[in-house]
Amino acid sequence: MNYDVIIIGAGPGGIFAAYELMQCKPHMKVAVFEAGHSLEKRHCPIDGKKIKTCIGCKSCSIMSGFGGAGAFSDGKYNITNDFGGTLFEYIGKKPALELMHYVDEINMRYGGEGTKLYSTAGTKFKKLCIQNDLHLLDASVRHLGTDINYVVLENLYNYLKDKVDFFFDCPVETVVKTESGYEVNCKDGVYTCHKCVISVGRIGSKWMEKVCKDLEIPTKSNRVDLGVRVELPAEVFSHLTDELYESKIVYRTQKYGDKVRTFCMNPKGAVVNENTNGIITVNGHSYEDPAMQTGNTNFALLVSKHFSEPFKDSNGYGESIARLSNMLGGGVIVQRFGDLIRGRRSTPKRMEDSFFTPTLNATPGDLSLVLPKRILDGIIEMIYALDKVAPGTANDDTLLYGVEVKFYNMEVEVDEKLMSRHEGLYIIGDGSGITHSLSHASASGVHVARDIAEN
Ligand SMILES: Cc1cc2nc3c(=O)[nH]c(=O)nc-3n(C[C@H](O)[C@H](O)[C@H](O)COP(=O)(O)OP(=O)(O)OC[C@H]3O[C@@H](n4cnc5c(N)ncnc54)[C@H](O)[C@@H]3O)c2cc1C
């Protein structure tokens, strides 16, 4: 079957590439191949009763399927060049921001209207942070919430389904360069196209590596982010979260000069398990609907590590630390801050004596046996620094869940069009190692679609 364009992966990058192609060239023949299920068939079997832990489904519904890794996420679209990826290094700061605003407009048109756009512009917290050696990054944040994010995806699919051919449960095995374009091979057939957009996200990292090897596309190793997820009563951060929703704060430790940063803040949210290639790590989300909110706020504290010589495998390093926590705790470990600084493990009894209730059922344990000293020291220092702008952060009952790991794909060599060294082969989204967020991945999809339409 012949197509003008084949898109591999139906995460935000792939969806927005398809959407923009249909806006610019409605008659183009476009197909989207997705390894996971269609949106309505995406269900994680873990129900906390019959199935308590990951059973290793063939296709993980949390990470794969229409909507990609972000489908059940908090739906925080950060409109900024300060974090979430380095798209601006390829296409320029202004165009990158314009594309992110454009994506936001589409999300509003497809079900997101009425959701709140928060901004750090003119906030008093910037000064308060600097006075305490903390640095608040600039951003506007559209918070769709897990519920509305799903509605937007449903509406985008309904718009696209009659215009684009979707192939679900159809992992692409190989991409082969031909004289007139590309051959895309799946188990059930061979499809050809003039242009090919690869947007396979983090879950497609190993496959992406293989494609780059086969097609001799240069790559660079990327960093890994390691740390914990902090959970505390929502009141502790409410002055920040009510105004900004999410505050990205960076701190440079006095002991080692390492940077520790807050990440993925979920006011009145829940801490959740995340499964990456069978390793259980921790994440968090929150709902827009007040009925589904909790009394706690959670956020990650992360430290970046980048290995280059002689050991290059930053992700492998992160994976083995996460495996260690799984070995000791059978999954995610939780520890009270008070226990951590007293050098003792948390126990079920100590957890019961706490003044607030955790949102995730994790194993009480000792994170100092899991995280390298340097990383843990940095996190402890940051908690004391945050305590100055949000008193209560360093309370004994503050919970630390570990480990939180953010894996990044290796960075693929592409040009300002996000095209690889092969004419007409684009590599976008988190799979390219360039983006790490919903807004940047979506913007990269729009960018390549416009380039394809123009040419
Ligand atoms: C729990 C969670 C919460 C998150 N919350 C946020 C948030 O609030 N804000 C934010 O900015 N970011 C968030 N993120 C990150 C965000 O989801 C990603 O940055 C974003 O989804 C990347 O989009 P993408 O299109 O590049 O890749 P993905 O969304 O990962 O999509 C890639 C798709 O490609 C498919 N695929 C892979 N290999 C193949 C193949 N060989 N053939 C066919 N299909 C293939 C996969 O099945 C997948 O569906 C979160 C991530 C997780 C896991």
The ligand as a Gaussian input file, in Angstrom:
#p B3LYP/6-31G(d) Opt

LIG

0 1
 C        2.888000       8.862000      33.596000
 C        3.419000       9.978000      32.726000
 C        3.034000      11.287000      32.977000
 C        3.509000      12.326000      32.172000
 N        3.064000      13.596000      32.415000
 C        3.454000      14.610000      31.615000
 C        2.951000      15.928000      31.781000
 O        2.077000      16.193000      32.622000
 N        3.447000      16.913000      30.976000
 C        4.370000      16.662000      30.019000
 O        4.777000      17.601000      29.322000
 N        4.837000      15.416000      29.813000
 C        4.403000      14.383000      30.570000
 N        4.887000      13.118000      30.348000
 C        5.804000      12.912000      29.222000
 C        5.002000      12.901000      27.922000
 O        3.983000      11.949000      28.011000
 C        5.926000      12.622000      26.748000
 O        6.932000      13.606000      26.721000
 C        5.163000      12.648000      25.417000
 O        4.114000      11.710000      25.423000
 C        6.104000      12.350000      24.241000
 O        5.357000      12.253000      23.061000
 P        5.872000      11.395000      21.806000
 O        4.820000      11.480000      20.776000
 O        7.231000      11.820000      21.462000
 O        6.030000       9.901000      22.336000
 P        5.010000       8.927000      23.079000
 O        3.913000       9.688000      23.714000
 O        5.834000       8.047000      23.922000
 O        4.368000       8.086000      21.890000
 C        5.108000       7.205000      21.116000
 C        4.176000       6.134000      20.551000
 O        4.912000       5.362000      19.587000
 C        4.535000       4.013000      19.689000
 N        5.611000       3.154000      19.167000
 C        6.813000       2.905000      19.713000
 N        7.546000       2.085000      18.912000
 C        6.758000       1.811000      17.844000
 C        6.936000       1.025000      16.668000
 N        8.059000       0.340000      16.419000
 N        5.904000       0.941000      15.783000
 C        4.747000       1.615000      15.997000
 N        4.530000       2.377000      17.103000
 C        5.519000       2.487000      18.003000
 C        4.294000       3.806000      21.178000
 O        3.436000       2.704000      21.390000
 C        3.687000       5.142000      21.612000
 O        2.278000       5.112000      21.627000
 C        4.412000      12.055000      31.115000
 C        4.805000      10.733000      30.869000
 C        4.321000       9.692000      31.652000
 C        4.741000       8.278000      31.344000

